[in-house]
Amino acid sequence: MAASISSALLLLLNMAGALLSPRAPPPAPAALTGAGDGEDVDFFFFPFLVLYKSGRVVRFIGTDTVPASMDPATGVASKDVVIDADAGLAVRLYLPNVANLTAGKRGGGDKLPVVVFYHGGGFVTESAFSPTYHRYLNALVSKARVVAVSVEYHLAPEHRLPRAYDDAWAALRWVLENAGAGPEPWLSRHGDTARLFLVGDSAGGNIAHNVAMRAGGEGGLHGGAAIRGVALLDPYFWGKRPVPSETADPATRRWRERTWGFVCAGRYEVDDPVIDPVAMARGEWRRLGRARVLVTVASLDTLSARGRAYVAAARASGWGGEAVLYETPGENHVYFLVEPDGEKAAKEMDAVVAFINEGEQVITASRMDA
């Protein structure tokens, strides 16, 4: 219970943070200057962390973790696997109740769709092992009847972008190898990579989009694997030029540019397609292949305008795929993680599940723009 309350509090602070607030954040408090031990602040990324000029990083939120387990509420099992010890790359795997796998078989027989999940946290905090994401994945795996792989990618500023993108890609490659003849039995026995889905929230939504684009740019996936869908849940996109209905004052826009520069060390400008897909040329959208795309937004989230613009640009590009917008009125960024038991969160989960199951379940959405 304490972990759940703590996790919800962290996400509430997340929503109040610089990336999501309509106001620019306050300057670093005097208490962070480190005068007593000779450390001065290099960058205060409200409310996530402070980077000192010495290189020391102190995170204030998003650091709680829980062990893998058998979840009694859903029957979902999870385990942690180090997929590259030298690179320090790990994942948490989720498998639904094996005894029920033969009930209601779909086209893949005993095999299940595979979801590769990328967590949010502004590229600087949170974890695949956090209580928030552990709970969310248990629910998603149980309801959608999928094998899921949640990726523990490296965080900035210790590992600035494109490290998270590269980790995400390496994890996807590992999934594909093990779903074939690899040594990981949960994937080799139960994973159907012809029904592969990339899913992520906030910064993880940004990562999921960029992994899908990389897959298309490298000629697609091999061995019969196919990205069937990409679900971007309240994705973290931004850009130099405002999009329709976007509300952000100049100070907030400057701050967001600074924080983006902080996580990528200036490698990508704020109008680069990795953060602003709307800036992509029309032909670039074809790299998504035939994947379907779901974008969810919350109406009170100042990032929601970018999500709507993403869908509009995808549809206007002539790419040939299907882009679906799901909007929840009256809610803030990643509200479904903050209040996972709420009615609106349940409806959003239904929408994600139905998207993965390609319409096999009824969507009871707050608003679905197909």
C-alpha positions in Angstrom: 0.0 0.0 0.0 2.8 2.4 0.9 4.6 1.8 -2.4 1.3 2.4 -4.3 0.7 5.8 -2.5 4.4 6.8 -3.0 4.2 5.9 -6.7 1.0 7.9 -7.2 2.6 10.9 -5.4 5.6 10.7 -7.7 3.4 10.8 -10.8 1.5 13.8 -9.4 4.7 15.6 -9.0 5.6 14.5 -12.5 2.5 16.2 -13.9 3.5 19.4 -12.1 6.9 19.3 -13.6 8.5 21.5 -16.2 7.6 19.2 -19.1 3.9 19.1 -18.4 3.1 22.4 -16.6 1.7 25.4 -18.4 4.0 27.6 -16.3 7.8 27.7 -16.2 9.3 26.0 -13.2 10.9 27.9 -10.3 14.6 28.4 -10.1 16.6 25.9 -8.1 16.1 26.5 -4.4 19.0 27.8 -2.4 19.2 24.6 -0.4 20.4 22.8 -3.6 23.4 25.0 -4.1 25.5 22.7 -2.0 27.4 25.5 -0.5 28.2 23.4 2.6 30.1 20.7 0.6 31.4 22.9 -2.1 29.0 21.6 -4.8 27.2 24.0 -7.1 24.2 23.2 -9.2 24.7 22.7 -12.9 21.1 22.0 -13.8 17.9 21.7 -11.8 15.4 19.6 -13.7 12.2 20.3 -11.7 10.8 18.1 -10.1 12.9 15.1 -11.2 16.6 15.7 -10.3 19.5 18.0 -9.8 22.8 17.7 -11.6 25.7 19.2 -9.7 28.8 20.6 -11.5 30.8 17.8 -9.9 28.8 15.4 -12.1 26.8 14.0 -9.1 23.1 13.4 -9.9 20.4 13.3 -7.1 17.0 12.1 -8.2 14.0 13.2 -6.0 11.3 11.0 -7.5 10.8 7.9 -9.6 13.4 5.7 -7.9 11.2 3.1 -6.1 11.3 -0.4 -7.4 9.5 -3.7 -6.7 10.7 -7.2 -7.4 9.3 -9.4 -10.1 6.6 -11.8 -8.8 3.5 -13.8 -9.4 0.7 -11.2 -9.1 -2.1 -12.8 -7.1 -4.7 -10.3 -8.5 -4.2 -11.1 -12.2 -2.3 -14.4 -12.2 0.5 -12.7 -14.3 4.0 -13.9 -13.7 7.1 -11.7 -14.2 10.8 -12.2 -14.1 13.9 -10.0 -14.7 16.5 -10.9 -17.4 19.8 -9.3 -18.1 20.0 -9.2 -21.8 23.5 -7.6 -22.1 25.6 -7.7 -19.0 28.4 -5.6 -20.6 26.0 -2.9 -21.6 24.0 -3.1 -18.3 20.8 -3.7 -20.2 17.9 -5.6 -18.6 14.2 -6.2 -19.1 11.2 -7.4 -17.1 9.2 -10.1 -18.8 5.5 -10.7 -18.1 3.4 -13.8 -18.9 -0.3 -14.3 -18.4 -1.7 -17.3 -16.6 -0.4 -20.2 -18.6 -3.3 -22.5 -17.6 -5.6 -20.1 -19.5 -3.6 -19.7 -22.6 -5.6 -22.2 -24.6 -8.9 -20.5 -23.9 -10.1 -18.3 -26.7 -7.2 -18.9 -29.0 -6.6 -16.4 -31.7 -4.8 -16.8 -35.1 -1.5 -17.7 -33.5 -2.7 -20.9 -31.8 -1.1 -21.2 -28.4 1.2 -18.3 -29.1 0.4 -14.7 -28.0 1.1 -11.2 -29.3 4.3 -9.7 -28.0 4.3 -6.2 -26.4 7.6 -4.4 -26.0 7.0 -1.6 -23.5 9.0 1.6 -22.8 8.3 3.5 -19.6 8.0 7.2 -19.2 9.8 9.7 -16.9 11.1 12.5 -19.1 14.1 10.3 -20.1 15.6 11.0 -16.7 13.7 9.0 -14.1 11.4 6.0 -13.5 12.1 2.3 -14.2 10.8 -0.8 -15.8 10.9 -2.1 -12.2 8.9 0.7 -10.6 5.6 -0.1 -8.7 3.7 2.1 -11.1 4.8 0.3 -14.3 4.8 -3.2 -12.6 1.1 -2.7 -11.8 0.3 -1.3 -15.2 2.0 -4.2 -17.1 0.3 -6.8 -14.9 -3.1 -5.3 -15.8 -2.3 -4.9 -19.5 -0.9 -8.5 -19.8 -3.9 -10.0 -18.0 -6.5 -8.1 -20.0 -4.8 -8.2 -23.5 -3.4 -11.8 -23.1 0.0 -10.9 -24.4 3.7 -11.6 -23.5 5.2 -8.3 -22.5 8.8 -7.1 -22.3 9.3 -3.9 -20.3 12.7 -2.3 -21.1 15.0 -0.9 -18.4 16.8 1.6 -20.6 19.6 3.9 -19.4 18.6 7.4 -18.2 20.0 10.9 -18.8 22.0 12.8 -17.7 24.4 9.9 -17.0 23.5 8.4 -20.4 22.1 11.1 -22.7 20.2 10.4 -25.8 20.5 8.6 -28.1 21.4 6.0 -25.5 17.8 5.3 -24.5 16.9 4.9 -28.2 19.8 2.5 -28.7 18.9 0.5 -25.6 15.3 0.3 -26.9 16.4 -1.0 -30.3 18.8 -3.5 -28.7 16.0 -4.8 -26.5 13.7 -5.2 -29.5 16.4 -7.2 -31.4 16.8 -9.4 -28.3 13.1 -10.1 -28.3 13.1 -11.1 -31.9 16.0 -13.4 -31.5 14.5 -15.1 -28.4 11.0 -15.4 -29.9 12.5 -17.5 -32.6 15.0 -20.2 -31.4 16.5 -18.2 -28.5 17.1 -19.5 -25.0 14.3 -17.4 -23.3 11.4 -19.9 -23.0 8.6 -17.3 -22.3 9.3 -15.8 -25.7 10.3 -18.9 -27.7 7.3 -20.9 -26.4 4.6 -18.2 -26.2 5.6 -15.2 -28.2 4.3 -14.5 -31.7 6.4 -11.7 -33.3 4.2 -11.7 -36.3 1.9 -9.8 -33.9 4.4 -7.4 -32.4 3.3 -4.2 -30.6 5.5 -1.3 -29.4 3.9 0.6 -26.5 5.1 3.4 -24.3 3.9 6.3 -22.2 5.2 9.9 -22.3 9.0 9.7 -23.0 8.4 6.0 -23.6 5.8 6.9 -26.3 8.5 9.0 -27.9 10.9 6.0 -27.8 8.3 3.6 -29.2 7.7 5.9 -32.2 11.4 6.3 -32.9 12.0 2.5 -32.6 9.2 1.9 -35.1 10.8 4.5 -37.5 14.2 2.9 -37.1 12.7 -0.5 -37.9 11.3 0.9 -41.1 14.5 2.7 -42.0 16.6 -0.4 -41.7 14.4 -2.4 -44.1 11.9 -3.8 -41.6 12.2 -6.8 -39.3 13.3 -10.2 -40.4 12.2 -13.8 -39.6 8.5 -13.2 -40.1 8.4 -10.5 -37.4 6.1 -7.6 -38.0 5.2 -4.5 -36.0 1.5 -4.8 -36.1 0.8 -1.7 -34.0 2.4 1.2 -32.1 0.6 2.7 -29.1 1.8 6.1 -27.9 0.2 6.9 -24.6 0.3 10.6 -23.9 3.5 10.8 -25.9 6.3 13.3 -25.1 6.7 15.3 -28.4 7.5 18.9 -28.7 8.7 21.4 -31.4 9.9 24.8 -32.1 6.8 25.9 -34.0 3.4 25.7 -32.1 0.7 23.4 -33.5 -3.0 24.0 -33.4 -4.5 24.4 -29.9 -1.1 24.3 -28.2 -0.9 26.6 -25.2 2.5 27.5 -23.9 3.9 30.9 -23.0 7.4 31.9 -24.3 9.1 31.2 -20.9 7.7 27.7 -20.8 8.7 27.0 -24.4 12.3 28.2 -23.6 12.3 25.9 -20.5 11.2 22.9 -22.5 13.9 23.6 -25.1 16.4 23.7 -22.3 15.2 20.4 -20.7 15.2 18.7 -24.1 18.8 19.9 -24.7 19.7 18.6 -21.2 18.6 15.0 -22.0 20.2 14.9 -25.4 23.2 17.2 -24.8 22.3 19.3 -27.8 22.6 16.4 -30.2 19.0 16.9 -31.5 17.5 20.3 -32.0 14.0 20.9 -30.8 12.7 20.7 -34.3 14.4 17.4 -35.0 11.9 14.6 -36.0 12.9 12.5 -33.0 11.2 15.0 -30.7 8.9 16.7 -33.3 7.6 14.0 -35.7 5.2 16.6 -37.2 8.3 18.1 -38.8 8.9 14.9 -40.8 8.7 15.0 -44.5 5.5 13.3 -45.8 7.5 10.4 -47.3 9.2 9.7 -44.0 5.9 8.4 -42.5 6.1 5.4 -44.8 8.8 4.0 -42.5 6.0 3.0 -40.2 5.1 0.4 -42.8 1.6 -1.1 -42.4 1.6 -0.7 -38.6 -1.5 0.7 -37.0 -0.9 3.6 -34.6 -2.9 4.6 -31.5 -2.2 7.9 -29.9 -3.9 8.7 -26.5 -4.1 12.2 -25.1 -5.6 13.8 -22.0 -7.4 17.1 -22.7 -5.7 19.0 -19.8 -2.2 17.9 -20.7 -0.3 20.6 -22.4 1.4 18.0 -24.5 -2.0 16.8 -25.9 -1.9 19.2 -28.9 1.2 17.5 -30.1 -0.5 14.1 -29.9 -3.4 15.4 -32.0 -1.0 17.0 -34.5 0.9 13.7 -34.8 -2.3 11.9 -35.8 -3.3 14.7 -38.2 0.2 14.6 -39.9 0.2 10.8 -40.2 -3.2 10.8 -41.8 -2.2 13.6 -44.2 1.1 12.0 -45.2 -0.3 9.4 -47.5 1.6 6.7 -45.5 -1.2 4.2 -46.0 -1.5 3.1 -42.4 -4.2 3.7 -39.8 -3.8 6.4 -37.1 -6.4 6.4 -34.3 -6.7 9.2 -31.7 -8.2 8.4 -28.2 -8.8 11.5 -26.1 -9.9 11.6 -22.5 -11.6 14.9 -21.4 -10.9 16.6 -18.1 -7.7 14.7 -17.3 -4.0 15.4 -17.0 -0.9 13.7 -18.3 -0.7 10.0 -17.7 -3.7 10.2 -15.4 -4.3 6.4 -16.0 -1.1 5.7 -14.0 -1.9 8.1 -11.2 -5.4 6.7 -10.7 -5.3 3.3 -12.3 -8.6 2.1 -10.6 -10.7 5.1 -11.9 -13.4 4.7 -14.5 -11.6 6.7 -17.1 -8.4 4.7 -16.6 -10.3 1.5 -17.1 -11.8 2.8 -20.4 -8.4 3.8 -21.6 -7.0 0.4 -20.8 -9.9 -1.1 -22.7 -9.0 1.0 -25.7 -5.3 -0.1 -25.6 -6.4 -3.8 -25.2 -8.8 -3.5 -28.1 -6.1 -1.9 -30.2 -3.7 -4.8 -29.5 -6.5 -7.3 -30.1 -7.4 -5.5 -33.3 -11.0 -4.8 -32.5 -11.8 -8.2 -31.0 -13.0 -6.5 -27.8 -15.5 -3.6 -27.6 -13.9 -0.2 -26.9 -15.8 1.9 -24.4 -13.9 5.1 -24.9 -14.3 8.5 -23.4 -13.7 9.7 -26.9 -12.4 7.8 -29.9 -11.6 9.6 -33.1 -11.1 6.9 -35.7 
